[in-house]
C-alpha cells in the first residue's frame, strides 16, 4: 500500500513553494496543484521542473487570490476596482446579493481559466495532470458547467474551445457530478 500525499497552492507564495519542494525532494509529496496567476509562478515553475517525472502536477484554478492573467477590464465581474480578484469573502457576499446567487459571469470565468491553463502549457510544454478548482471560487453553477474544463483540457484546440464549451455546457447537464 502506498500513501499519496497531495499539496495544494504551489506558487501561492515563494515560501509555500519552497515548503512543497522540500516535501517533494524528501519523497513525501507526490501530487501538487499550482497557482498560475501569481507574479512568481514562472520562477516557481522552473524550480519544480526537475521533479515532473516524480509527481503529478496540476492547476489550482483560482479566481479569488492575487491578480488575474486576463486584463481586468475584460473580466469586471471577477475583480475589484484595483484589478485584483475579489477575495473569497467578497465573492460570497456578491453571490448572496446577486439575483441568481452567482455574481461571476460564466464567459469571464472561462476567459480567466483559459489563460491560467494556457500559462501552464506555455511554461511546461504539456497539459496539466489535473485541474482543481479552489474551494473559494465564485459560484458559476459548477455542476452544470464543469464540462468546459474537461473539453478544454482533453478535446478542443485553444482557438475554438470557448465556443464549444459554451455549446456543450448548455447541452450537457452534469447534475450528478458533485464538485465541492
N, CA, C and O atoms as a DFTB+ gen file, in Angstrom:
720 C
 N C O
     1  1       0.844      -1.162       0.000
     2  2       0.000       0.000       0.000
     3  2       0.900       1.240       0.000
     4  3       1.905       1.294       0.709
     5  1       0.519       2.232      -0.809
     6  2       1.248       3.489      -0.861
     7  2       0.330       4.608      -0.402
     8  3      -0.877       4.591      -0.644
     9  1       0.925       5.565       0.256
    10  2       0.191       6.747       0.686
    11  2       0.476       7.870      -0.288
    12  3       1.637       8.191      -0.541
    13  1      -0.566       8.471      -0.838
    14  2      -0.427       9.598      -1.739
    15  2      -0.677      10.875      -0.948
    16  3      -1.764      11.071      -0.404
    17  1       0.313      11.729      -0.886
    18  2       0.171      12.995      -0.189
    19  2       0.106      14.098      -1.228
    20  3       1.010      14.256      -2.048
    21  1      -0.969      14.850      -1.178
    22  2      -1.171      15.947      -2.113
    23  2      -1.008      17.265      -1.377
    24  3      -1.449      17.426      -0.240
    25  1      -0.368      18.194      -2.052
    26  2      -0.311      19.560      -1.531
    27  2      -1.025      20.459      -2.533
    28  3      -1.044      20.191      -3.734
    29  1      -1.596      21.505      -2.020
    30  2      -2.253      22.490      -2.876
    31  2      -1.496      23.804      -2.771
    32  3      -0.639      23.990      -1.907
    33  1      -1.835      24.698      -3.669
    34  2      -1.379      26.089      -3.593
    35  2       0.105      26.270      -3.894
    36  3       0.709      27.231      -3.417
    37  1       0.712      25.365      -4.680
    38  2       2.089      25.592      -5.088
    39  2       2.146      26.921      -5.846
    40  3       1.345      27.160      -6.750
    41  1       3.080      27.768      -5.479
    42  2       3.310      29.089      -6.075
    43  2       2.346      30.161      -5.565
    44  3       2.343      31.269      -6.102
    45  1       1.537      29.877      -4.561
    46  2       0.730      30.953      -3.976
    47  2       1.666      31.975      -3.335
    48  3       1.347      33.161      -3.253
    49  1       2.823      31.498      -2.882
    50  2       3.896      32.370      -2.395
    51  2       5.208      31.614      -2.566
    52  3       5.204      30.385      -2.637
    53  1       6.325      32.324      -2.633
    54  2       7.616      31.635      -2.725
    55  2       7.871      30.717      -1.521
    56  3       8.453      29.644      -1.679
    57  1       7.446      31.126      -0.336
    58  2       7.663      30.306       0.856
    59  2       6.880      28.994       0.781
    60  3       7.413      27.933       1.102
    61  1       5.628      29.066       0.361
    62  2       4.833      27.838       0.212
    63  2       5.468      26.942      -0.846
    64  3       5.524      25.725      -0.667
    65  1       5.940      27.515      -1.933
    66  2       6.590      26.731      -2.988
    67  2       7.824      26.007      -2.442
    68  3       8.039      24.834      -2.748
    69  1       8.626      26.693      -1.643
    70  2       9.816      26.057      -1.071
    71  2       9.429      24.899      -0.146
    72  3      10.075      23.851      -0.156
    73  1       8.396      25.088       0.637
    74  2       7.939      24.015       1.515
    75  2       7.458      22.804       0.734
    76  3       7.755      21.669       1.109
    77  1       6.727      23.027      -0.336
    78  2       6.246      21.921      -1.171
    79  2       7.420      21.236      -1.861
    80  3       7.450      20.009      -1.945
    81  1       8.380      22.000      -2.355
    82  2       9.568      21.405      -2.971
    83  2      10.318      20.530      -1.958
    84  3      10.815      19.459      -2.309
    85  1      10.398      20.979      -0.723
    86  2      11.033      20.188       0.323
    87  2      10.304      18.852       0.483
    88  3      10.936      17.802       0.594
    89  1       8.987      18.901       0.495
    90  2       8.203      17.669       0.604
    91  2       8.392      16.748      -0.585
    92  3       8.418      15.528      -0.423
    93  1       8.524      17.310      -1.778
    94  2       8.762      16.506      -2.986
    95  2      10.160      15.892      -2.930
    96  3      10.322      14.696      -3.175
    97  1      11.160      16.698      -2.612
    98  2      12.548      16.231      -2.556
    99  2      12.725      15.098      -1.552
   100  3      13.571      14.225      -1.745
   101  1      11.948      15.105      -0.501
   102  2      12.054      14.086       0.549
   103  2      11.053      12.949       0.377
   104  3      10.859      12.146       1.290
   105  1      10.419      12.879      -0.789
   106  2       9.547      11.759      -1.114
   107  2       8.210      11.744      -0.395
   108  3       7.537      10.714      -0.362
   109  1       7.822      12.855       0.172
   110  2       6.553      12.906       0.911
   111  2       5.409      13.294      -0.017
   112  3       4.374      12.628      -0.037
   113  1       5.585      14.351      -0.776
   114  2       4.529      14.870      -1.656
   115  2       4.690      14.273      -3.047
   116  3       5.778      14.294      -3.622
   117  1       3.592      13.739      -3.581
   118  2       3.601      13.116      -4.913
   119  2       2.656      13.814      -5.886
   120  3       2.565      13.441      -7.056
   121  1       1.963      14.821      -5.392
   122  2       0.908      15.436      -6.182
   123  2       0.734      16.871      -5.686
   124  3       0.565      17.092      -4.486
   125  1       0.773      17.842      -6.590
   126  2       0.541      19.216      -6.164
   127  2      -0.152      20.009      -7.255
   128  3       0.033      19.763      -8.447
   129  1      -0.948      20.960      -6.819
   130  2      -1.632      21.867      -7.733
   131  2      -0.979      23.233      -7.658
   132  3      -0.581      23.677      -6.581
   133  1      -0.869      23.894      -8.785
   134  2      -0.115      25.137      -8.880
   135  2      -1.017      26.319      -9.202
   136  3      -1.912      26.219     -10.042
   137  1      -0.775      27.439      -8.529
   138  2      -1.407      28.711      -8.873
   139  2      -0.639      29.293     -10.056
   140  3       0.572      29.496      -9.964
   141  1      -1.316      29.558     -11.147
   142  2      -0.638      30.050     -12.351
   143  2      -0.648      31.568     -12.460
   144  3       0.074      32.121     -13.290
   145  1      -1.434      32.251     -11.657
   146  2      -1.595      33.705     -11.820
   147  2      -0.740      34.537     -10.873
   148  3      -0.842      35.764     -10.877
   149  1       0.088      33.908     -10.074
   150  2       0.887      34.671      -9.129
   151  2       2.125      35.254      -9.829
   152  3       2.605      34.675     -10.804
   153  1       2.644      36.385      -9.349
   154  2       3.788      37.030     -10.010
   155  2       5.028      36.129     -10.099
   156  3       5.856      36.313     -10.992
   157  1       5.162      35.185      -9.209
   158  2       6.342      34.320      -9.166
   159  2       6.053      32.920      -9.711
   160  3       6.855      32.009      -9.503
   161  1       4.932      32.728     -10.398
   162  2       4.587      31.384     -10.871
   163  2       5.578      30.857     -11.900
   164  3       5.863      29.659     -11.915
   165  1       6.102      31.710     -12.751
   166  2       7.081      31.250     -13.743
   167  2       8.357      30.783     -13.037
   168  3       8.899      29.727     -13.366
   169  1       8.831      31.561     -12.078
   170  2      10.016      31.176     -11.300
   171  2       9.769      29.860     -10.557
   172  3      10.617      28.968     -10.573
   173  1       8.622      29.741      -9.913
   174  2       8.293      28.511      -9.193
   175  2       8.156      27.333     -10.158
   176  3       8.524      26.206      -9.825
   177  1       7.630      27.595     -11.348
   178  2       7.523      26.543     -12.360
   179  2       8.881      25.990     -12.742
   180  3       9.040      24.778     -12.887
   181  1       9.856      26.860     -12.906
   182  2      11.214      26.416     -13.242
   183  2      11.809      25.573     -12.114
   184  3      12.546      24.621     -12.370
   185  1      11.488      25.922     -10.870
   186  2      12.028      25.170      -9.736
   187  2      11.457      23.758      -9.626
   188  3      12.129      22.853      -9.129
   189  1      10.230      23.569     -10.083
   190  2       9.602      22.248      -9.946
   191  2       9.855      21.350     -11.166
   192  3       9.611      20.145     -11.107
   193  1      10.340      21.926     -12.260
   194  2      10.551      21.142     -13.490
   195  2      11.384      19.877     -13.295
   196  3      11.039      18.849     -13.878
   197  1      12.459      19.895     -12.509
   198  2      13.238      18.652     -12.359
   199  2      12.471      17.501     -11.713
   200  3      12.931      16.361     -11.757
   201  1      11.331      17.770     -11.123
   202  2      10.577      16.751     -10.394
   203  2       9.339      16.263     -11.147
   204  3       8.583      15.448     -10.620
   205  1       9.123      16.744     -12.359
   206  2       7.890      16.424     -13.069
   207  2       7.736      14.944     -13.384
   208  3       6.619      14.471     -13.589
   209  1       8.849      14.202     -13.427
   210  2       8.735      12.762     -13.670
   211  2       8.435      11.990     -12.383
   212  3       8.205      10.781     -12.423
   213  1       8.436      12.686     -11.243
   214  2       8.200      12.038      -9.952
   215  2       6.850      12.391      -9.332
   216  3       6.415      11.740      -8.382
   217  1       6.186      13.417      -9.864
   218  2       4.937      13.888      -9.262
   219  2       3.875      14.126     -10.330
   220  3       4.179      14.201     -11.521
   221  1       2.646      14.243      -9.893
   222  2       1.565      14.733     -10.745
   223  2       1.431      16.224     -10.452
   224  3       1.272      16.627      -9.300
   225  1       1.495      17.028     -11.492
   226  2       1.372      18.482     -11.336
   227  2       0.126      18.957     -12.059
   228  3      -0.024      18.778     -13.267
   229  1      -0.754      19.561     -11.298
   230  2      -1.990      20.090     -11.861
   231  2      -2.087      21.582     -11.629
   232  3      -1.121      22.237     -11.236
   233  1      -3.266      22.101     -11.877
   234  2      -3.525      23.530     -11.676
   235  2      -4.597      23.683     -10.613
   236  3      -5.635      23.022     -10.656
   237  1      -4.332      24.562      -9.661
   238  2      -5.365      25.022      -8.745
   239  2      -5.992      26.249      -9.401
   240  3      -5.475      27.359      -9.274
   241  1      -7.094      26.049     -10.095
   242  2      -7.759      27.146     -10.782
   243  2      -8.224      28.162      -9.748
   244  3      -8.897      27.802      -8.782
   245  1      -7.875      29.409      -9.941
   246  2      -8.007      30.413      -8.898
   247  2      -8.687      31.662      -9.431
   248  3      -8.291      32.213     -10.458
   249  1      -9.714      32.097      -8.720
   250  2     -10.398      33.344      -9.062
   251  2     -10.571      34.252      -7.854
   252  3     -11.372      35.186      -7.898
   253  1      -9.829      33.996      -6.766
   254  2     -10.028      34.797      -5.557
   255  2      -8.738      35.250      -4.874
   256  3      -8.803      35.910      -3.837
   257  1      -7.593      34.923      -5.413
   258  2      -6.331      35.293      -4.771
   259  2      -5.408      35.924      -5.802
   260  3      -5.171      35.356      -6.868
   261  1      -4.889      37.105      -5.476
   262  2      -3.943      37.767      -6.362
   263  2      -4.626      38.521      -7.486
   264  3      -5.760      38.983      -7.358
   265  1      -3.907      38.631      -8.587
   266  2      -4.422      39.344      -9.754
   267  2      -4.609      38.367     -10.914
   268  3      -3.903      37.361     -10.994
   269  1      -5.536      38.648     -11.796
   270  2      -5.797      37.742     -12.916
   271  2      -4.715      37.831     -13.991
   272  3      -3.946      38.790     -14.042
   273  1      -4.676      36.828     -14.832
   274  2      -3.821      36.875     -16.017
   275  2      -4.503      37.643     -17.144
   276  3      -3.844      38.155     -18.049
   277  1      -5.816      37.717     -17.077
   278  2      -6.623      38.433     -18.065
   279  2      -6.673      39.909     -17.690
   280  3      -6.645      40.254     -16.508
   281  1      -6.748      40.775     -18.690
   282  2      -6.895      42.206     -18.408
   283  2      -8.171      42.427     -17.601
   284  3      -9.238      41.950     -17.988
   285  1      -8.072      43.141     -16.492
   286  2      -9.241      43.311     -15.611
   287  2     -10.471      43.892     -16.303
   288  3     -11.594      43.548     -15.933
   289  1     -10.292      44.756     -17.291
   290  2     -11.467      45.333     -17.953
   291  2     -12.241      44.299     -18.779
   292  3     -13.379      44.552     -19.175
   293  1     -11.627      43.132     -19.043
   294  2     -12.315      42.067     -19.768
   295  2     -13.085      41.124     -18.836
   296  3     -13.903      40.323     -19.288
   297  1     -12.812      41.231     -17.525
   298  2     -13.465      40.339     -16.557
   299  2     -13.957      41.143     -15.341
   300  3     -13.584      40.835     -14.209
   301  1     -14.778      42.155     -15.566
   302  2     -15.167      43.039     -14.465
   303  2     -15.927      42.359     -13.329
   304  3     -15.873      42.835     -12.195
   305  1     -16.624      41.275     -13.597
   306  2     -17.375      40.620     -12.510
   307  2     -16.455      39.899     -11.530
   308  3     -16.886      39.525     -10.439
   309  1     -15.200      39.700     -11.905
   310  2     -14.274      38.926     -11.078
   311  2     -13.303      39.774     -10.271
   312  3     -12.628      39.267      -9.375
   313  1     -13.231      41.083     -10.588
   314  2     -12.161      41.887      -9.991
   315  2     -12.681      43.112      -9.243
   316  3     -13.779      43.610      -9.490
   317  1     -11.838      43.574      -8.313
   318  2     -12.077      44.809      -7.587
   319  2     -11.647      45.985      -8.476
   320  3     -11.091      45.784      -9.556
   321  1     -11.904      47.190      -8.017
   322  2     -11.517      48.389      -8.767
   323  2     -10.012      48.465      -9.007
   324  3      -9.578      49.033     -10.009
   325  1      -9.207      47.898      -8.100
   326  2      -7.749      47.948      -8.251
   327  2      -7.202      46.860      -9.175
   328  3      -5.989      46.780      -9.369
   329  1      -8.071      46.020      -9.750
   330  2      -7.650      44.983     -10.693
   331  2      -7.381      43.633     -10.066
   332  3      -7.201      42.652     -10.788
   333  1      -7.346      43.548      -8.736
   334  2      -7.154      42.266      -8.059
   335  2      -8.478      41.506      -8.021
   336  3      -9.555      42.097      -8.094
   337  1      -8.370      40.181      -7.906
   338  2      -9.582      39.383      -7.759
   339  2     -10.345      39.810      -6.508
   340  3      -9.754      40.261      -5.528
   341  1     -11.680      39.660      -6.560
   342  2     -12.465      39.753      -5.334
   343  2     -11.967      38.639      -4.415
   344  3     -11.709      37.527      -4.874
   345  1     -11.832      38.925      -3.141
   346  2     -11.444      37.873      -2.198
   347  2     -12.579      36.863      -2.078
   348  3     -13.690      37.106      -2.548
   349  1     -12.292      35.736      -1.451
   350  2     -13.344      34.727      -1.293
   351  2     -14.510      35.281      -0.484
   352  3     -15.667      34.993      -0.793
   353  1     -14.226      36.061       0.535
   354  2     -15.296      36.661       1.342
   355  2     -16.113      37.644       0.492
   356  3     -17.343      37.643       0.547
   357  1     -15.433      38.469      -0.281
   358  2     -16.148      39.401      -1.166
   359  2     -16.992      38.644      -2.180
   360  3     -18.122      39.040      -2.466
   361  1     -16.453      37.557      -2.727
   362  2     -17.204      36.767      -3.712
   363  2     -18.467      36.173      -3.096
   364  3     -19.530      36.190      -3.717
   365  1     -18.353      35.647      -1.873
   366  2     -19.541      35.087      -1.219
   367  2     -20.593      36.172      -0.967
   368  3     -21.790      35.932      -1.122
   369  1     -20.135      37.365      -0.576
   370  2     -21.068      38.474      -0.338
   371  2     -21.742      38.884      -1.640
   372  3     -22.951      39.109      -1.668
   373  1     -20.964      38.983      -2.723
   374  2     -21.538      39.347      -4.022
   375  2     -22.501      38.270      -4.516
   376  3     -23.551      38.584      -5.076
   377  1     -22.147      36.998      -4.309
   378  2     -23.048      35.908      -4.694
   379  2     -24.374      36.009      -3.954
   380  3     -25.438      35.835      -4.549
   381  1     -24.310      36.289      -2.663
   382  2     -25.528      36.379      -1.845
   383  2     -26.434      37.513      -2.312
   384  3     -27.656      37.419      -2.200
   385  1     -25.843      38.576      -2.831
   386  2     -26.621      39.732      -3.276
   387  2     -27.127      39.593      -4.708
   388  3     -28.074      40.278      -5.095
   389  1     -26.516      38.726      -5.493
   390  2     -26.887      38.579      -6.901
   391  2     -28.259      37.927      -7.030
   392  3     -28.646      37.094      -6.210
   393  1     -28.978      38.317      -8.061
   394  2     -30.330      37.809      -8.281
   395  2     -30.367      36.288      -8.361
   396  3     -31.249      35.656      -7.779
   397  1     -29.415      35.698      -9.080
   398  2     -29.385      34.245      -9.226
   399  2     -28.357      33.583      -8.306
   400  3     -28.022      32.413      -8.489
   401  1     -27.856      34.330      -7.319
   402  2     -26.859      33.850      -6.354
   403  2     -25.507      33.556      -6.998
   404  3     -24.696      32.830      -6.422
   405  1     -25.254      34.108      -8.179
   406  2     -23.983      33.945      -8.877
   407  2     -23.571      35.301      -9.438
   408  3     -24.162      35.760     -10.416
   409  1     -22.584      35.947      -8.850
   410  2     -22.172      37.263      -9.346
   411  2     -21.225      37.161     -10.535
   412  3     -21.159      38.083     -11.348
   413  1     -20.495      36.062     -10.648
   414  2     -19.492      35.913     -11.701
   415  2     -20.162      35.569     -13.027
   416  3     -21.076      34.747     -13.082
   417  1     -19.694      36.209     -14.087
   418  2     -20.198      35.953     -15.437
   419  2     -19.425      34.769     -16.013
   420  3     -18.195      34.796     -16.059
   421  1     -20.137      33.731     -16.454
   422  2     -19.506      32.499     -16.917
   423  2     -18.449      32.767     -17.986
   424  3     -17.354      32.209     -17.912
   425  1     -18.746      33.595     -18.965
   426  2     -17.788      33.861     -20.042
   427  2     -16.498      34.480     -19.500
   428  3     -15.414      34.214     -20.020
   429  1     -16.616      35.299     -18.461
   430  2     -15.423      35.899     -17.850
   431  2     -14.626      34.853     -17.083
   432  3     -13.395      34.858     -17.116
   433  1     -15.322      33.959     -16.394
   434  2     -14.661      32.866     -15.688
   435  2     -13.890      32.005     -16.682
   436  3     -12.727      31.674     -16.452
   437  1     -14.536      31.644     -17.778
   438  2     -13.900      30.812     -18.796
   439  2     -12.657      31.512     -19.352
   440  3     -11.618      30.876     -19.523
   441  1     -12.753      32.795     -19.632
   442  2     -11.620      33.538     -20.181
   443  2     -10.421      33.497     -19.237
   444  3      -9.300      33.235     -19.674
   445  1     -10.643      33.751     -17.956
   446  2      -9.525      33.731     -16.999
   447  2      -8.967      32.321     -16.812
   448  3      -7.750      32.141     -16.771
   449  1      -9.833      31.330     -16.699
   450  2      -9.334      29.968     -16.520
   451  2      -8.582      29.495     -17.759
   452  3      -7.596      28.765     -17.652
   453  1      -9.043      29.906     -18.920
   454  2      -8.322      29.593     -20.150
   455  2      -6.904      30.154     -20.070
   456  3      -5.948      29.465     -20.428
   457  1      -6.759      31.375     -19.612
   458  2      -5.438      31.984     -19.528
   459  2      -4.551      31.294     -18.499
   460  3      -3.340      31.195     -18.699
   461  1      -5.128      30.820     -17.412
   462  2      -4.338      30.084     -16.432
   463  2      -3.853      28.754     -17.009
   464  3      -2.710      28.357     -16.784
   465  1      -4.715      28.076     -17.744
   466  2      -4.323      26.801     -18.357
   467  2      -3.303      27.044     -19.466
   468  3      -2.345      26.282     -19.596
   469  1      -3.493      28.087     -20.265
   470  2      -2.519      28.408     -21.312
   471  2      -1.142      28.692     -20.713
   472  3      -0.125      28.261     -21.255
   473  1      -1.114      29.420     -19.591
   474  2       0.180      29.708     -18.960
   475  2       0.869      28.410     -18.542
   476  3       2.082      28.277     -18.699
   477  1       0.112      27.458     -18.014
   478  2       0.698      26.165     -17.641
   479  2       1.312      25.497     -18.864
   480  3       2.457      25.048     -18.819
   481  1       0.554      25.431     -19.956
   482  2       1.028      24.771     -21.180
   483  2       2.261      25.490     -21.726
   484  3       3.211      24.842     -22.166
   485  1       2.253      26.820     -21.700
   486  2       3.425      27.578     -22.166
   487  2       4.644      27.309     -21.299
   488  3       5.755      27.184     -21.815
   489  1       4.455      27.219     -20.005
   490  2       5.565      27.032     -19.078
   491  2       6.125      25.615     -19.115
   492  3       7.342      25.427     -19.094
   493  1       5.240      24.612     -19.169
   494  2       5.687      23.227     -19.056
   495  2       5.675      22.463     -20.380
   496  3       6.209      21.357     -20.453
   497  1       5.078      23.032     -21.423
   498  2       5.055      22.357     -22.719
   499  2       4.154      21.142     -22.760
   500  3       4.323      20.274     -23.616
   501  1       3.210      21.069     -21.860
   502  2       2.277      19.938     -21.814
   503  2       1.030      20.354     -21.041
   504  3       0.993      21.402     -20.397
   505  1       0.017      19.508     -21.125
   506  2      -1.210      19.746     -20.372
   507  2      -0.974      19.409     -18.904
   508  3      -0.098      18.606     -18.584
   509  1      -1.749      20.019     -18.012
   510  2      -1.641      19.653     -16.597
   511  2      -2.131      18.231     -16.366
   512  3      -2.928      17.699     -17.139
   513  1      -1.641      17.629     -15.293
   514  2      -2.091      16.279     -14.953
   515  2      -3.528      16.282     -14.452
   516  3      -4.224      15.273     -14.556
   517  1      -3.969      17.398     -13.914
   518  2      -5.346      17.521     -13.458
   519  2      -5.688      18.993     -13.281
   520  3      -4.803      19.848     -13.231
   521  1      -6.958      19.270     -13.188
   522  2      -7.466      20.598     -12.867
   523  2      -8.258      20.496     -11.571
   524  3      -9.014      19.548     -11.359
   525  1      -8.072      21.476     -10.722
   526  2      -8.825      21.505      -9.465
   527  2      -9.258      22.938      -9.228
   528  3      -8.449      23.860      -9.336
   529  1     -10.499      23.127      -8.911
   530  2     -10.949      24.480      -8.610
   531  2     -10.725      24.765      -7.142
   532  3     -10.891      23.893      -6.290
   533  1     -10.349      25.985      -6.861
   534  2     -10.216      26.398      -5.475
   535  2     -11.591      26.375      -4.825
   536  3     -12.583      26.741      -5.454
   537  1     -11.653      25.955      -3.591
   538  2     -12.941      25.850      -2.902
   539  2     -13.597      27.208      -2.708
   540  3     -14.810      27.293      -2.513
   541  1     -12.804      28.262      -2.760
   542  2     -13.347      29.603      -2.528
   543  2     -13.750      30.321      -3.818
   544  3     -14.033      31.518      -3.793
   545  1     -13.779      29.606      -4.938
   546  2     -14.133      30.254      -6.196
   547  2     -15.586      30.697      -6.191
   548  3     -16.426      30.097      -5.521
   549  1     -15.878      31.764      -6.952
   550  2     -17.271      32.212      -7.048
   551  2     -18.164      31.124      -7.626
   552  3     -17.707      30.246      -8.357
   553  1     -19.440      31.198      -7.286
   554  2     -20.396      30.245      -7.833
   555  2     -20.596      30.526      -9.318
   556  3     -20.764      31.675      -9.725
   557  1     -20.577      29.476     -10.113
   558  2     -20.941      29.572     -11.531
   559  2     -21.597      28.254     -11.918
   560  3     -21.281      27.672     -12.956
   561  1     -22.506      27.794     -11.083
   562  2     -23.231      26.559     -11.338
   563  2     -22.271      25.462     -11.799
   564  3     -22.404      24.937     -12.904
   565  1     -21.313      25.122     -10.951
   566  2     -20.238      24.197     -11.312
   567  2     -20.748      22.831     -11.717
   568  3     -20.140      22.198     -12.579
   569  1     -21.832      22.345     -11.140
   570  2     -22.327      21.026     -11.531
   571  2     -22.733      21.014     -12.995
   572  3     -22.603      19.990     -13.666
   573  1     -23.222      22.137     -13.494
   574  2     -23.692      22.189     -14.875
   575  2     -22.593      22.561     -15.850
   576  3     -22.587      22.074     -16.981
   577  1     -21.656      23.418     -15.440
   578  2     -20.692      23.961     -16.391
   579  2     -19.281      23.400     -16.276
   580  3     -18.401      23.853     -17.007
   581  1     -19.028      22.458     -15.413
   582  2     -17.676      21.926     -15.252
   583  2     -17.179      21.269     -16.525
   584  3     -15.973      21.130     -16.723
   585  1     -18.092      20.869     -17.382
   586  2     -17.709      20.202     -18.626
   587  2     -16.749      21.036     -19.458
   588  3     -15.911      20.467     -20.158
   589  1     -16.834      22.361     -19.412
   590  2     -15.941      23.157     -20.256
   591  2     -14.484      22.936     -19.884
   592  3     -13.618      23.017     -20.756
   593  1     -14.187      22.663     -18.632
   594  2     -12.804      22.399     -18.243
   595  2     -12.284      21.118     -18.880
   596  3     -11.149      21.068     -19.355
   597  1     -13.122      20.081     -18.887
   598  2     -12.705      18.823     -19.466
   599  2     -12.529      18.954     -20.977
   600  3     -11.599      18.378     -21.542
   601  1     -13.395      19.690     -21.622
   602  2     -13.252      19.890     -23.066
   603  2     -11.998      20.683     -23.375
   604  3     -11.282      20.368     -24.326
   605  1     -11.734      21.680     -22.603
   606  2     -10.522      22.455     -22.824
   607  2      -9.294      21.576     -22.681
   608  3      -8.389      21.623     -23.514
   609  1      -9.262      20.789     -21.646
   610  2      -8.072      20.026     -21.334
   611  2      -7.832      18.868     -22.296
   612  3      -6.683      18.571     -22.621
   613  1      -8.887      18.211     -22.756
   614  2      -8.696      16.973     -23.490
   615  2      -9.140      16.971     -24.951
   616  3      -8.658      16.144     -25.726
   617  1     -10.029      17.852     -25.348
   618  2     -10.637      17.666     -26.656
   619  2     -10.491      18.821     -27.638
   620  3     -10.456      18.594     -28.848
   621  1     -10.409      20.025     -27.158
   622  2     -10.599      21.155     -28.052
   623  2      -9.346      22.003     -28.154
   624  3      -8.705      22.295     -27.144
   625  1      -8.993      22.402     -29.370
   626  2      -7.865      23.305     -29.561
   627  2      -8.223      24.669     -28.990
   628  3      -9.391      25.060     -28.985
   629  1      -7.224      25.388     -28.511
   630  2      -7.470      26.652     -27.836
   631  2      -8.218      27.669     -28.698
   632  3      -8.992      28.467     -28.170
   633  1      -8.003      27.653     -29.994
   634  2      -8.606      28.689     -30.832
   635  2     -10.129      28.641     -30.842
   636  3     -10.777      29.668     -31.048
   637  1     -10.698      27.487     -30.626
   638  2     -12.156      27.389     -30.713
   639  2     -12.799      26.820     -29.451
   640  3     -13.998      26.544     -29.448
   641  1     -12.039      26.643     -28.397
   642  2     -12.586      25.930     -27.245
   643  2     -13.715      26.674     -26.573
   644  3     -14.664      26.039     -26.113
   645  1     -13.658      27.989     -26.495
   646  2     -14.661      28.738     -25.745
   647  2     -16.045      28.535     -26.353
   648  3     -17.018      28.324     -25.630
   649  1     -16.131      28.597     -27.663
   650  2     -17.405      28.402     -28.354
   651  2     -17.956      27.007     -28.063
   652  3     -19.143      26.854     -27.774
   653  1     -17.104      26.000     -28.139
   654  2     -17.534      24.633     -27.880
   655  2     -17.961      24.434     -26.427
   656  3     -18.954      23.761     -26.150
   657  1     -17.204      25.023     -25.509
   658  2     -17.530      24.854     -24.090
   659  2     -18.898      25.424     -23.772
   660  3     -19.688      24.801     -23.062
   661  1     -19.175      26.593     -24.290
   662  2     -20.480      27.193     -24.038
   663  2     -21.585      26.360     -24.672
   664  3     -22.656      26.193     -24.088
   665  1     -21.326      25.841     -25.861
   666  2     -22.305      24.989     -26.530
   667  2     -22.571      23.729     -25.697
   668  3     -23.723      23.391     -25.425
   669  1     -21.503      23.043     -25.298
   670  2     -21.657      21.804     -24.558
   671  2     -22.215      22.032     -23.168
   672  3     -22.999      21.216     -22.684
   673  1     -21.836      23.111     -22.519
   674  2     -22.345      23.335     -21.169
   675  2     -23.850      23.564     -21.192
   676  3     -24.530      23.303     -20.200
   677  1     -24.377      24.047     -22.311
   678  2     -25.813      24.218     -22.432
   679  2     -26.540      22.935     -22.776
   680  3     -27.720      22.776     -22.463
   681  1     -25.830      22.018     -23.423
   682  2     -26.456      20.768     -23.848
   683  2     -26.367      19.705     -22.762
   684  3     -27.353      19.033     -22.461
   685  1     -25.184      19.557     -22.177
   686  2     -24.978      18.518     -21.184
   687  2     -25.343      19.029     -19.806
   688  3     -24.966      20.140     -19.433
   689  1     -26.052      18.252     -19.071
   690  2     -26.418      18.629     -17.718
   691  2     -25.755      17.638     -16.766
   692  3     -26.140      16.471     -16.697
   693  1     -24.741      18.127     -16.026
   694  2     -23.974      17.245     -15.162
   695  2     -24.441      17.339     -13.716
   696  3     -23.620      17.470     -12.809
   697  1     -25.740      17.274     -13.493
   698  2     -26.274      17.401     -12.130
   699  2     -25.754      16.288     -11.219
   700  3     -25.692      16.476     -10.004
   701  1     -25.386      15.153     -11.770
   702  2     -24.895      14.062     -10.944
   703  2     -23.437      14.267     -10.539
   704  3     -22.956      13.634      -9.599
   705  1     -22.743      15.142     -11.240
   706  2     -21.350      15.405     -10.924
   707  2     -21.280      16.338      -9.725
   708  3     -21.652      17.508      -9.821
   709  1     -20.813      15.833      -8.615
   710  2     -20.724      16.621      -7.393
   711  2     -19.306      17.155      -7.279
   712  3     -18.363      16.383      -7.105
   713  1     -19.153      18.437      -7.374
   714  2     -17.842      19.059      -7.280
   715  2     -17.865      19.992      -6.087
   716  3     -18.616      20.967      -6.069
   717  1     -17.058      19.703      -5.105
   718  2     -17.015      20.526      -3.894
   719  2     -15.941      21.580      -3.992
   720  3     -15.760      22.366      -3.061
